[in-house]
Amino acid sequence: MQNAQFIDDADARKFQRISVGYNSIDLEVMIYRGAVAERQPLLILNSIEMPVPPSIVFCEQMWAAGYQVIFTRRPGFGAIRGLPSVLMSDEQIASCAPTAVEAAILKLLIRALKLEAVILLGIGTSNSICVRLAQLSSQICHCVLSNPLFHSSIWDAIRPFWFAQMLKQTVATKTGSSIAIKGLKSALRRDPIWFYRQLAQKSRGDVSYIEANKQDFRQASLLLQTIEIDTFYYDLKTSLIVDKDWDPNSFDGISASILSSQEKSSKFQTDIENEAARLRIPIRFAGSGDLFVPYASPEELVDFLQAHATN
């Protein structure tokens, strides 16, 4: 591993506030080791449960393999305000207007950082944004959709049961979302590591990743405790209800793949494999991890990228 001194260097994952576009829209961005380097960019968008970057160990493994991790918090998941409220009505969410706006903002970030031959990595609820961003930006050479939610078995796969019920309440109405987010924030205040262990209970890889990076998950819990109801409702409703049935033609002209997990149930694996076939994109089932499968299986991610992502 190259320059291993970065393993213990907190500045290697320091966030920068970067302005994009003509109206100076700000985003919080972590560029691993501080500045864009002569390595292929691996641009990661956060999911709802994890608005913090992958571990230094993961970032260093990617660096050694020739990739530089660039992690951006999407609007509403940190110090940057969420999307305008006019975009957060049920009508606008149903039309996927907020996802289109997010994708346009992130295209401006790619331009501002002068990134080329970008590999885009979506995690969970960010995958809808990734597909649209890949459609918009010619600088994206490949898009990996990890732990995607757009298939029929998603409700059966969510554990624990009480969390699945909370999510169903969340996406039903904004009133339900308001009640659910209060319960979520209460659980995070009491014991954030317990909460993440509950989410990860069916995956040994996820549990191991949490245990090795507890401070990151404590930081994630603090950010989630400040999330606004509109952002919470929009992100989950888009991922779990609105944006599930992709047209295979959506992937025309896009190099894309799916990264899932062997730690999923056999039914889930069959369903997501069938979905990958319908969308005509390759899929790989990594041996470790679920919610955080690319972080728990970095060697397999690199192997997958080398097989499918070309400059």
Secondary structure, DSSP 8 states (H G I E B T S, - for coil): ---GGGGG-GGGG-EEEEEETTTTEEEEEEETTSS--SSEEEEEE-BTTB-S---HHHHHHHHHTTEEEEEEE-TTSSSS--S-GGG-SHHHHHTTHHHHHHHHHHHHHHHHHT--SEEEEEEGGGHHHHHHHHHH-TTEEEEEEES---STTHHHH--SHHHHHHHHHHHH-HHHHHHHHHHHHHHHHH-HHHHHHHHTTT-HHHHHHHHHTHHHHHHHHHHHTT--HHHHHHHHHIIIIIT----GGGGTT--EEEEEETTS-HHHHHHHHHHHHHHT--EEEESS-STTHHHH-HHHHHHHHHHH---
